[in-house]
Amino acid sequence: MANKMAGYRGKRMFDVVGSSAILLMFLPLILISCVAVGVTSPGGAIFRQQRVGCLGQRFECLKLRTMYLGSGDELTYPGDPRVTFVGRFLRRFAIDELPQLVNVIKGEMSLVGPRPHILSQESIFENEFSNFQERRYLRPGMTGLAQVSGFRGPTDTMTKRAGRLDYDLQYIKNSSFLLDLKILIKTVWVIALNR
């Protein structure tokens, strides 16, 4: 147990230092993106959405707004007309996720971990999988093993949901600094190739 607690402390330190450095590095891009979002569609640039975090606690997940106001919380799909022109570009390169670095610094998320779901998706997972609660043992991540293993994006079928949960539970079981580093590097590769 002592080793596990030390590991969690190390992960938190890595999260704070890493997310702070990345936030400073990408701050100009975030500011430019905020202006682009505000100029091209009415409404604020930052979108706040309730997500489920560690041990089932809810938090406000931050994103750059990629959809028109009043689009609701339903999952997007290819060619979704609710997504703005600027939003498509932000989503393509995962730029819309960068404000979540603030969630990491606040301790609501981690750089790497199971991705947090919207509340409606969380309920679907709970109803379909009896072991879903195990997924909540760690802070949710900006990226995760599932996202670099072919399960990035919508989970609109039970097969996709089962695949994502399987990788999330694998990550929780085998979580380590080296695995986090590998996932972060692979995330850049996945985004660059738009896979």
N, CA, C and O of each residue as an XYZ file, in Angstrom:
780
protein
N       0.827     -1.209      0.000
C       0.000      0.000      0.000
C       0.864      1.264      0.000
O       0.550      2.234     -0.688
N       1.956      1.247      0.776
C       2.845      2.418      0.825
C       3.412      2.727     -0.553
O       3.479      3.887     -0.959
N       3.827      1.669     -1.280
C       4.362      1.867     -2.626
C       3.314      2.435     -3.564
O       3.613      3.289     -4.398
N       2.075      1.953     -3.424
C       0.993      2.471     -4.258
C       0.773      3.954     -3.987
O       0.634      4.739     -4.925
N       0.741      4.347     -2.711
C       0.531      5.744     -2.369
C       1.667      6.613     -2.891
O       1.431      7.719     -3.378
N       2.899      6.118     -2.792
C       4.043      6.868     -3.316
C       3.906      7.028     -4.822
O       4.224      8.080     -5.377
N       3.424      5.958     -5.486
C       3.211      6.023     -6.930
C       2.179      7.074     -7.295
O       2.355      7.804     -8.271
N       1.103      7.160     -6.523
C       0.068      8.145     -6.795
C       0.606      9.553     -6.580
O       0.264     10.463     -7.335
N       1.442      9.749     -5.563
C       2.049     11.064     -5.334
C       2.934     11.449     -6.516
O       2.935     12.598     -6.960
N       3.691     10.465     -7.019
C       4.546     10.721     -8.161
C       3.737     11.074     -9.396
O       4.126     11.951    -10.167
N       2.624     10.403     -9.587
C       1.751     10.675    -10.737
C       1.180     12.080    -10.637
O       1.101     12.792    -11.638
N       0.785     12.483     -9.441
C       0.226     13.828     -9.254
C       1.282     14.894     -9.532
O       0.985     15.917    -10.149
N       2.509     14.657     -9.080
C       3.590     15.613     -9.335
C       3.847     15.727    -10.840
O       4.020     16.824    -11.372
N       3.868     14.574    -11.513
C       4.064     14.554    -12.968
C       2.939     15.314    -13.663
O       3.181     16.049    -14.620
N       1.714     15.137    -13.182
C       0.558     15.831    -13.761
C       0.695     17.348    -13.634
O       0.495     18.079    -14.604
N       1.037     17.813    -12.435
C       1.111     19.259    -12.186
C       2.237     19.900    -12.998
O       2.038     20.917    -13.663
N       3.416     19.293    -12.933
C       4.565     19.852    -13.661
C       4.335     19.759    -15.171
O       4.547     20.727    -15.901
N       3.903     18.595    -15.623
C       3.695     18.391    -17.059
C       2.601     19.266    -17.636
O       2.787     19.880    -18.687
N       1.456     19.332    -16.959
C       0.338     20.129    -17.477
C       0.650     21.623    -17.438
O       0.240     22.366    -18.330
N       1.374     22.064    -16.413
C       1.764     23.479    -16.326
C       2.686     23.854    -17.482
O       2.533     24.912    -18.092
N       3.647     22.973    -17.779
C       4.584     23.229    -18.876
C       3.862     23.237    -20.219
O       4.114     24.102    -21.058
N       2.963     22.274    -20.424
C       2.220     22.205    -21.689
C       1.295     23.411    -21.838
O       1.147     23.955    -22.933
N       0.674     23.825    -20.735
C      -0.222     24.979    -20.774
C       0.542     26.242    -21.171
O       0.065     27.015    -22.002
N       1.702     26.456    -20.598
C       2.519     27.619    -20.961
C       2.943     27.555    -22.422
O       2.952     28.569    -23.121
N       3.295     26.357    -22.878
C       3.745     26.184    -24.252
C       2.645     26.495    -25.265
O       2.891     27.104    -26.306
N       1.417     26.059    -24.933
C       0.315     26.199    -25.882
C      -0.609     27.375    -25.578
O      -1.639     27.531    -26.234
N      -0.259     28.200    -24.598
C      -1.121     29.335    -24.246
C      -1.402     30.254    -25.431
O      -2.553     30.653    -25.608
N      -0.408     30.613    -26.259
C      -0.720     31.445    -27.432
C      -1.735     30.784    -28.364
O      -2.632     31.456    -28.873
N      -1.602     29.471    -28.595
C      -2.536     28.750    -29.461
C      -3.931     28.744    -28.865
O      -4.919     28.897    -29.584
N      -4.017     28.566    -27.546
C      -5.324     28.572    -26.878
C      -5.984     29.941    -27.020
O      -7.180     30.023    -27.301
N      -5.217     31.017    -26.828
C      -5.761     32.374    -26.932
C      -6.222     32.674    -28.354
O      -7.287     33.258    -28.554
N      -5.426     32.278    -29.336
C      -5.812     32.476    -30.743
C      -7.085     31.688    -31.055
O      -7.973     32.182    -31.750
N      -7.166     30.473    -30.543
C      -8.346     29.633    -30.771
C      -9.585     30.250    -30.125
O     -10.672     30.211    -30.700
N      -9.419     30.821    -28.924
C     -10.540     31.483    -28.247
C     -11.075     32.632    -29.091
O     -12.288     32.801    -29.222
N     -10.172     33.418    -29.660
C     -10.584     34.536    -30.519
C     -11.310     34.007    -31.752
O     -12.346     34.544    -32.145
N     -10.766     32.954    -32.362
C     -11.377     32.382    -33.565
C     -12.782     31.851    -33.284
O     -13.694     32.032    -34.090
N     -12.946     31.197    -32.142
C     -14.270     30.677    -31.765
C     -15.248     31.825    -31.558
O     -16.378     31.775    -32.044
N     -14.816     32.865    -30.832
C     -15.692     33.989    -30.531
C     -16.082     34.796    -31.753
O     -17.210     35.279    -31.844
N     -15.159     34.948    -32.696
C     -15.404     35.759    -33.890
C     -16.332     35.051    -34.873
O     -17.129     35.703    -35.547
N     -16.238     33.727    -34.961
C     -16.967     32.991    -35.995
C     -18.334     32.458    -35.571
O     -19.112     32.020    -36.418
N     -18.636     32.490    -34.272
C     -19.975     32.053    -33.835
C     -20.306     32.699    -32.500
O     -19.419     32.897    -31.669
N     -21.580     33.032    -32.286
C     -21.967     33.696    -31.030
C     -21.716     32.804    -29.813
O     -21.833     31.581    -29.888
N     -21.370     33.441    -28.689
C     -21.189     32.703    -27.442
C     -19.757     32.725    -26.960
O     -18.853     33.146    -27.681
N     -19.557     32.272    -25.739
C     -18.230     32.237    -25.153
C     -17.349     31.175    -25.784
O     -17.837     30.237    -26.415
N     -16.050     31.334    -25.606
C     -15.097     30.408    -26.211
C     -14.909     29.140    -25.390
O     -14.582     28.090    -25.943
N     -15.112     29.225    -24.071
C     -14.911     28.068    -23.200
C     -16.247     27.395    -22.907
O     -17.226     28.043    -22.539
N     -16.256     26.088    -23.081
C     -17.449     25.281    -22.860
C     -17.235     24.444    -21.606
O     -16.218     23.762    -21.477
N     -18.185     24.495    -20.686
C     -18.095     23.727    -19.441
C     -19.163     22.636    -19.443
O     -20.330     22.895    -19.735
N     -18.754     21.436    -19.118
C     -19.683     20.312    -19.161
C     -19.468     19.403    -17.959
O     -18.329     19.100    -17.605
N     -20.545     18.970    -17.338
C     -20.462     18.066    -16.199
C     -19.950     16.698    -16.637
O     -20.500     16.088    -17.554
N     -18.909     16.224    -15.987
C     -18.370     14.894    -16.235
C     -18.210     14.180    -14.896
O     -18.274     14.803    -13.836
N     -18.002     12.870    -14.956
C     -17.826     12.073    -13.736
C     -16.343     11.769    -13.563
O     -15.689     11.272    -14.480
N     -15.819     12.073    -12.372
C     -14.396     11.896    -12.109
C     -14.096     10.749    -11.169
O     -14.849      9.779    -11.086
N     -12.989     10.872    -10.463
C     -12.527      9.826     -9.552
C     -13.558      9.555     -8.457
O     -14.094     10.482     -7.849
N     -13.824      8.286     -8.218
C     -14.779      7.828     -7.204
C     -16.185      8.386     -7.435
O     -16.966      8.524     -6.493
N     -16.498      8.703     -8.679
C     -17.853      9.133     -9.032
C     -18.156     10.595     -8.783
O     -19.294     11.024     -8.973
N     -17.161     11.379     -8.357
C     -17.391     12.801     -8.105
C     -17.525     13.557     -9.429
O     -16.768     13.326    -10.371
N     -18.498     14.457     -9.480
C     -18.700     15.248    -10.694
C     -17.818     16.493    -10.688
O     -17.489     17.035     -9.633
N     -17.447     16.930    -11.877
C     -16.664     18.156    -12.020
C     -16.992     18.797    -13.359
O     -17.576     18.164    -14.239
N     -16.608     20.063    -13.502
C     -16.820     20.779    -14.755
C     -15.615     20.598    -15.658
O     -14.542     21.138    -15.389
N     -15.790     19.844    -16.719
C     -14.728     19.603    -17.680
C     -14.684     20.779    -18.657
O     -15.713     21.173    -19.207
N     -13.498     21.335    -18.871
C     -13.341     22.518    -19.717
C     -12.922     22.126    -21.124
O     -12.071     21.256    -21.308
N     -13.528     22.774    -22.119
C     -13.155     22.571    -23.519
C     -13.331     23.886    -24.263
O     -14.067     24.764    -23.813
N     -12.664     24.023    -25.387
C     -12.977     25.117    -26.286
C     -14.277     24.758    -26.990
O     -14.459     23.619    -27.420
N     -15.173     25.715    -27.107
C     -16.480     25.435    -27.725
C     -16.303     25.155    -29.217
O     -15.718     25.955    -29.947
N     -16.811     24.022    -29.651
C     -16.702     23.631    -31.059
C     -18.057     23.535    -31.746
O     -18.129     23.268    -32.945
N     -19.138     23.754    -30.985
C     -20.483     23.637    -31.537
C     -21.245     24.945    -31.353
O     -20.871     25.788    -30.537
N     -22.312     25.099    -32.121
C     -23.155     26.277    -31.974
C     -23.883     26.222    -30.640
O     -24.161     25.137    -30.128
N     -24.189     27.373    -30.080
C     -24.924     27.430    -28.818
C     -26.255     26.707    -28.950
O     -26.900     26.756    -29.997
N     -26.661     26.032    -27.868
C     -27.940     25.333    -27.874
C     -27.911     24.001    -28.586
O     -28.959     23.456    -28.931
N     -26.697     23.459    -28.816
C     -26.590     22.186    -29.550
C     -26.863     20.973    -28.678
O     -27.004     19.863    -29.192
N     -26.940     21.167    -27.355
C     -27.225     20.050    -26.458
C     -25.988     19.235    -26.137
O     -24.880     19.575    -26.553
N     -26.188     18.146    -25.386
C     -25.077     17.308    -24.918
C     -24.978     15.970    -25.638
O     -24.200     15.107    -25.231
N     -25.757     15.785    -26.702
C     -25.713     14.507    -27.406
C     -24.368     14.341    -28.112
O     -23.735     15.323    -28.500
N     -23.938     13.084    -28.273
C     -22.664     12.801    -28.941
C     -22.685     13.310    -30.377
O     -23.717     13.278    -31.048
N     -21.533     13.776    -30.834
C     -21.432     14.221    -32.220
C     -21.198     13.021    -33.132
O     -20.875     11.928    -32.668
N     -21.363     13.237    -34.428
C     -21.172     12.190    -35.425
C     -20.515     12.833    -36.643
O     -20.550     14.057    -36.775
N     -19.915     12.040    -37.541
C     -19.248     12.608    -38.719
C     -20.190     13.502    -39.529
O     -21.305     13.098    -39.860
N     -19.738     14.710    -39.844
C     -20.548     15.650    -40.606
C     -21.634     16.333    -39.797
O     -22.543     16.934    -40.370
N     -21.557     16.251    -38.467
C     -22.573     16.842    -37.591
C     -22.683     18.351    -37.859
O     -21.700     19.074    -37.697
N     -23.876     18.837    -38.271
C     -24.032     20.264    -38.584
C     -23.949     21.169    -37.358
O     -23.838     22.387    -37.501
N     -24.000     20.599    -36.168
C     -23.889     21.406    -34.948
C     -22.463     21.884    -34.720
O     -22.244     22.832    -33.965
N     -21.491     21.244    -35.358
C     -20.090     21.607    -35.188
C     -19.746     22.756    -36.138
O     -20.039     22.692    -37.332
N     -19.128     23.795    -35.603
C     -18.779     24.961    -36.417
C     -17.564     24.649    -37.303
O     -16.879     23.642    -37.120
N     -17.323     25.543    -38.266
C     -16.164     25.381    -39.149
C     -14.867     25.380    -38.341
O     -14.004     24.525    -38.537
N     -14.741     26.340    -37.437
C     -13.556     26.412    -36.576
C     -13.512     25.184    -35.660
O     -12.442     24.638    -35.394
N     -14.674     24.759    -35.186
C     -14.758     23.602    -34.309
C     -14.229     22.330    -34.954
O     -13.615     21.503    -34.280
N     -14.460     22.168    -36.245
C     -13.958     20.973    -36.944
C     -12.434     20.943    -36.923
O     -11.824     19.891    -36.731
N     -11.835     22.105    -37.121
C     -10.372     22.185    -37.094
C      -9.857     21.904    -35.682
O      -8.893     21.158    -35.511
N     -10.490     22.494    -34.678
C     -10.064     22.293    -33.294
C     -10.169     20.831    -32.890
O      -9.294     20.304    -32.203
N     -11.243     20.177    -33.320
C     -11.433     18.763    -32.991
C     -10.427     17.882    -33.731
O      -9.916     16.907    -33.179
N     -10.153     18.234    -34.976
C      -9.234     17.438    -35.796
C      -7.885     17.274    -35.114
O      -7.294     16.195    -35.156
N      -7.395     18.338    -34.487
C      -6.085     18.308    -33.832
C      -6.188     18.296    -32.300
O      -5.201     18.538    -31.606
N      -7.397     18.012    -31.776
C      -7.634     17.922    -30.322
C      -7.252     19.205    -29.588
O      -6.947     19.171    -28.396
N      -7.267     20.341    -30.296
C      -6.956     21.625    -29.664
C      -8.052     22.003    -28.673
O      -7.796     22.686    -27.681
N      -9.276     21.553    -28.949
C     -10.405     21.875    -28.062
C     -10.236     21.277    -26.668
O     -10.886     21.717    -25.720
N      -9.357     20.267    -26.537
C      -9.146     19.611    -25.248
C      -8.120     20.332    -24.367
O      -8.020     20.036    -23.176
N      -7.362     21.268    -24.931
C      -6.264     21.896    -24.178
C      -6.691     22.584    -22.876
O      -5.927     22.547    -21.912
N      -7.887     23.219    -22.799
C      -8.288     23.815    -21.514
C      -8.377     22.809    -20.368
O      -8.385     23.206    -19.203
N      -8.445     21.513    -20.679
C      -8.500     20.504    -19.631
C      -7.185     20.429    -18.846
O      -7.121     19.792    -17.795
N      -6.147     21.078    -19.357
C      -4.906     21.184    -18.583
C      -5.179     21.892    -17.256
O      -4.533     21.605    -16.249
N      -6.136     22.814    -17.262
C      -6.537     23.490    -16.022
C      -7.199     22.493    -15.075
O      -6.967     22.529    -13.867
N      -8.032     21.597    -15.632
C      -8.638     20.544    -14.815
C      -7.567     19.659    -14.172
O      -7.715     19.220    -13.031
N      -6.487     19.403    -14.918
C      -5.393     18.580    -14.389
C      -4.700     19.304    -13.242
O      -4.446     18.712    -12.193
N      -4.397     20.574    -13.440
C      -3.718     21.355    -12.397
C      -4.571     21.415    -11.129
O      -4.042     21.373    -10.019
N      -5.895     21.514    -11.298
C      -6.809     21.578    -10.160
C      -6.976     20.229     -9.459
O      -7.532     20.168     -8.363
N      -6.502     19.155    -10.075
C      -6.604     17.837     -9.464
C      -7.868     17.089     -9.815
O      -8.147     16.047     -9.224
N      -8.648     17.595    -10.768
C      -9.886     16.935    -11.182
C      -9.621     15.883    -12.250
O     -10.389     14.933    -12.403
N      -8.530     16.058    -12.986
C      -8.157     15.127    -14.038
C      -6.666     14.833    -13.942
O      -5.942     15.440    -13.153
N      -6.229     13.894    -14.759
C      -4.819     13.545    -14.884
C      -4.436     13.693    -16.355
O      -5.314     13.733    -17.217
N      -3.158     13.775    -16.649
C      -2.747     13.802    -18.057
C      -3.140     12.498    -18.742
O      -3.581     12.500    -19.891
N      -2.977     11.388    -18.032
C      -3.304     10.071    -18.584
C      -4.231      9.333    -17.625
O      -4.009      9.306    -16.415
N      -5.266      8.741    -18.191
C      -6.233      7.991    -17.394
C      -7.455      7.703    -18.241
O      -7.490      8.088    -19.409
N      -8.451      7.042    -17.696
C      -9.691      6.808    -18.451
C     -10.363      8.136    -18.801
O     -10.517      8.994    -17.932
N     -10.760      8.316    -20.049
C     -11.401      9.561    -20.460
C     -12.740      9.731    -19.736
O     -13.491      8.763    -19.614
N     -13.059     10.949    -19.247
C     -14.349     11.167    -18.573
C     -15.484     11.233    -19.575
O     -15.352     11.849    -20.632
N     -16.585     10.607    -19.248
C     -17.749     10.583    -20.134
C     -18.741     11.693    -19.774
O     -18.756     12.202    -18.653
N     -19.579     12.055    -20.774
C     -20.734     12.889    -20.455
C     -21.690     12.035    -19.630
O     -21.624     10.807    -19.679
N     -22.576     12.677    -18.874
C     -23.402     11.957    -17.901
C     -24.287     10.899    -18.550
O     -24.465      9.819    -17.988
N     -24.850     11.194    -19.735
C     -25.730     10.222    -20.383
C     -24.964      8.965    -20.771
O     -25.492      7.860    -20.645
N     -23.719      9.113    -21.245
C     -22.901      7.961    -21.602
C     -22.500      7.165    -20.370
O     -22.424      5.937    -20.407
N     -22.246      7.874    -19.283
C     -21.872      7.211    -18.032
C     -22.978      6.246    -17.592
O     -22.705      5.133    -17.144
N     -24.222      6.690    -17.726
C     -25.365      5.844    -17.342
C     -25.460      4.608    -18.229
O     -25.779      3.519    -17.750
N     -25.183      4.776    -19.522
C     -25.238      3.637    -20.450
C     -24.189      2.600    -20.070
O     -24.480      1.405    -20.017
N     -22.973      3.057    -19.807
C     -21.902      2.139    -19.406
C     -22.273      1.394    -18.126
O     -22.084      0.182    -18.027
N     -22.801      2.126    -17.149
C     -23.169      1.513    -15.870
C     -24.203      0.414    -16.044
O     -24.138     -0.621    -15.381
N     -25.153      0.642    -16.934
C     -26.219     -0.338    -17.157
C     -25.730     -1.568    -17.922
O     -26.274     -2.660    -17.763
N     -24.706     -1.385    -18.749
C     -24.257     -2.486    -19.610
C     -23.148     -3.342    -18.998
O     -23.027     -4.522    -19.328
N     -22.335     -2.758    -18.106
C     -21.152     -3.472    -17.621
C     -21.102     -3.460    -16.088
O     -21.058     -2.401    -15.461
N     -21.109     -4.642    -15.514
C     -21.142     -4.756    -14.049
C     -19.834     -4.308    -13.404
O     -19.827     -3.934    -12.232
N     -18.723     -4.340    -14.149
C     -17.424     -3.962    -13.594
C     -17.050     -2.519    -13.925
O     -15.891     -2.134    -13.772
N     -18.005     -1.727    -14.373
C     -17.708     -0.357    -14.803
C     -17.183      0.507    -13.659
O     -16.385      1.415    -13.890
N     -17.623      0.236    -12.420
C     -17.202      1.057    -11.277
C     -15.690      1.045    -11.085
O     -15.129      2.006    -10.560
N     -15.021     -0.034    -11.505
C     -13.569     -0.127    -11.355
C     -12.861      0.973    -12.140
O     -11.737      1.350    -11.811
N     -13.508      1.478    -13.157
C     -12.936      2.522    -14.007
C     -12.748      3.842    -13.250
O     -11.990      4.711    -13.682
N     -13.436      3.979    -12.133
C     -13.415      5.238    -11.384
C     -12.371      5.270    -10.283
O     -12.367      6.187     -9.462
N     -11.479      4.275    -10.252
C     -10.473      4.222     -9.192
C      -9.360      5.252     -9.378
O      -8.669      5.592     -8.418
N      -9.179      5.750    -10.597
C      -8.167      6.765    -10.870
C      -8.828      8.028    -11.421
O      -9.965      7.990    -11.893
N      -8.105      9.144    -11.356
C      -8.607     10.367    -11.964
C      -8.764     10.157    -13.468
O      -7.939      9.482    -14.082
N      -9.803     10.720    -14.066
C      -9.942     10.628    -15.525
C      -8.816     11.385    -16.211
O      -8.253     12.320    -15.640
N      -8.486     10.983    -17.434
C      -7.346     11.579    -18.114
C      -7.709     12.369    -19.363
O      -8.786     12.202    -19.934
N      -6.786     13.234    -19.773
C      -6.932     13.938    -21.041
C      -6.775     12.966    -22.197
O      -7.381     13.139    -23.254
N      -5.967     11.956    -21.992
C      -5.813     10.874    -22.958
C      -5.651      9.581    -22.178
O      -5.439      9.601    -20.965
N      -5.750      8.462    -22.873
C      -5.653      7.196    -22.167
C      -5.257      6.059    -23.084
O      -5.109      6.244    -24.291
N      -5.089      4.887    -22.508
C      -4.706      3.705    -23.277
C      -5.747      3.390    -24.343
O      -5.394      2.988    -25.452
N      -7.022      3.568    -24.021
C      -8.081      3.292    -24.996
C      -7.971      4.214    -26.208
O      -8.168      3.776    -27.342
N      -7.658      5.488    -25.973
C      -7.624      6.468    -27.054
C      -6.468      6.213    -28.024
O      -6.580      6.546    -29.204
N      -5.370      5.635    -27.556
C      -4.245      5.352    -28.455
C      -4.296      3.915    -28.966
O      -3.374      3.454    -29.639
N      -5.382      3.210    -28.640
C      -5.526      1.807    -29.065
C      -6.732      1.618    -29.983
O      -7.246      0.510    -30.136
N      -7.173      2.728    -30.596
C      -8.262      2.628    -31.572
C      -9.632      2.986    -31.045
O     -10.622      2.827    -31.760
N      -9.723      3.466    -29.812
C     -11.028      3.799    -29.234
C     -11.121      5.276    -28.865
O     -11.695      5.630    -27.836
N     -10.555      6.132    -29.707
C     -10.706      7.580    -29.569
C     -11.978      7.984    -30.301
O     -12.228      7.513    -31.410
N     -12.788      8.853    -29.692
C     -14.004      9.307    -30.349
C     -15.252      8.699    -29.745
O     -15.221      8.178    -28.630
N     -16.364      8.765    -30.491
C     -17.662      8.336    -29.970
C     -17.686      6.864    -29.565
O     -17.006      6.030    -30.164
N     -18.476      6.562    -28.545
C     -18.721      5.175    -28.134
C     -20.205      4.905    -28.354
O     -20.965      4.710    -27.405
N     -20.603      4.896    -29.629
C     -22.015      4.817    -29.982
C     -22.515      3.392    -30.195
O     -23.681      3.196    -30.537
N     -21.660      2.405    -30.002
C     -22.093      1.016    -30.078
C     -21.571      0.268    -28.848
O     -20.609      0.699    -28.212
N     -22.210     -0.845    -28.525
C     -21.781     -1.616    -27.355
C     -20.383     -2.186    -27.565
O     -19.617     -2.319    -26.610
N     -20.049     -2.523    -28.806
C     -18.714     -3.043    -29.109
C     -17.643     -2.003    -28.791
O     -16.611     -2.328    -28.204
N     -17.890     -0.756    -29.177
C     -16.936      0.316    -28.884
C     -16.845      0.562    -27.384
O     -15.760      0.794    -26.850
N     -17.977      0.512    -26.717
C     -17.974      0.740    -25.267
C     -17.218     -0.372    -24.540
O     -16.464     -0.112    -23.602
N     -17.428     -1.610    -24.984
C     -16.737     -2.739    -24.363
C     -15.235     -2.636    -24.594
O     -14.449     -2.924    -23.692
N     -14.832     -2.229    -25.791
C     -13.419     -2.079    -26.107
C     -12.771     -0.995    -25.266
O     -11.672     -1.178    -24.741
N     -13.452      0.129    -25.141
C     -12.890      1.221    -24.344
C     -12.758      0.811    -22.880
O     -11.729      1.062    -22.253
N     -13.794      0.182    -22.337
C     -13.738     -0.230    -20.934
C     -12.618     -1.231    -20.700
O     -11.926     -1.165    -19.684
N     -12.435     -2.151    -21.626
C     -11.383     -3.154    -21.489
C     -10.008     -2.491    -21.408
O      -9.197     -2.853    -20.556
N      -9.742     -1.533    -22.279
C      -8.448     -0.840    -22.251
C      -8.305      0.031    -21.011
O      -7.216      0.133    -20.447
N      -9.405      0.665    -20.578
C      -9.347      1.484    -19.363
C      -8.976      0.633    -18.147
O      -8.164      1.044    -17.319
N      -9.574     -0.547    -18.048
C      -9.283     -1.420    -16.908
C      -7.866     -1.982    -16.988
O      -7.214     -2.184    -15.964
N      -7.392     -2.235    -18.216
C      -5.998     -2.656    -18.392
C      -5.054     -1.574    -17.884
O      -4.061     -1.864    -17.218
N      -5.379     -0.313    -18.209
C      -4.527      0.795    -17.778
C      -4.494      0.899    -16.253
O      -3.427      1.054    -15.658
N      -5.658      0.815    -15.632
C      -5.734      0.929    -14.176
C      -4.909     -0.178    -13.510
O      -4.241      0.058    -12.503
N      -4.959     -1.364    -14.073
C      -4.229     -2.502    -13.505
C      -2.715     -2.334    -13.667
O      -1.950     -2.749    -12.797
N      -2.282     -1.728    -14.778
C      -0.856     -1.674    -15.105
C      -0.274     -0.261    -15.068
O       0.807     -0.025    -15.608
N      -0.974      0.671    -14.443
C      -0.566      2.076    -14.432
C       0.861      2.253    -13.928
O       1.234      1.695    -12.896
N       1.658      3.031    -14.660
C       3.041      3.318    -14.271
C       3.497      4.578    -14.997
O       2.860      5.026    -15.950
N       4.601      5.138    -14.533
C       5.148      6.338    -15.166
C       5.537      6.055    -16.615
O       5.254      6.860    -17.503
N       6.185      4.915    -16.858
C       6.613      4.584    -18.216
C       5.423      4.386    -19.146
O       5.470      4.781    -20.311
N       4.362      3.777    -18.634
C       3.166      3.594    -19.454
C       2.535      4.943    -19.776
O       2.104      5.174    -20.906
N       2.479      5.838    -18.785
C       1.946      7.190    -19.027
C       2.747      7.896    -20.109
O       2.179      8.511    -21.011
N       4.069      7.805    -20.014
C       4.939      8.463    -20.981
C       4.714      7.895    -22.380
O       4.652      8.643    -23.355
N       4.594      6.587    -22.473
C       4.353      5.925    -23.754
C       3.021      6.376    -24.351
O       2.937      6.635    -25.552
N       1.980      6.473    -23.521
C       0.662      6.883    -23.996
C       0.682      8.338    -24.473
O       0.076      8.658    -25.495
N       1.371      9.218    -23.744
C       1.460     10.623    -24.143
C       2.157     10.769    -25.490
O       1.704     11.535    -26.340
N       3.249     10.045    -25.691
C       3.967     10.102    -26.963
C       3.093      9.556    -28.092
O       3.039     10.130    -29.180
N       2.416      8.450    -27.824
C       1.573      7.841    -28.849
C       0.361      8.716    -29.164
O      -0.142      8.701    -30.288
N      -0.113      9.484    -28.166
C      -1.244     10.390    -28.389
C      -0.907     11.425    -29.459
O      -1.717     11.704    -30.343
N       0.297     11.992    -29.370
C       0.737     12.975    -30.373
C       0.725     12.333    -31.753
O       0.308     12.964    -32.724
N       1.172     11.102    -31.851
C       1.221     10.374    -33.116
C      -0.198     10.127    -33.650
O      -0.463     10.323    -34.836
N      -1.094      9.700    -32.778
C      -2.480      9.409    -33.187
C      -3.169     10.668    -33.693
O      -3.864     10.633    -34.708
N      -2.976     11.787    -32.985
C      -3.603     13.051    -33.387
C      -3.029     13.525    -34.721
O      -3.769     13.979    -35.594
N      -1.721     13.419    -34.874
C      -1.066     13.875    -36.100
C      -1.579     13.104    -37.316
O      -1.723     13.670    -38.400
N      -1.856     11.808    -37.131
C      -2.341     10.977    -38.236
C      -3.860     10.982    -38.334
O      -4.425     10.388    -39.252
N      -4.539     11.663    -37.372
C      -6.005     11.714    -37.325
C      -6.613     10.323    -37.314
O      -7.556     10.040    -38.053
N      -6.058      9.448    -36.459
C      -6.556      8.066    -36.409
C      -7.582      7.921    -35.293
O      -8.120      6.833    -35.087
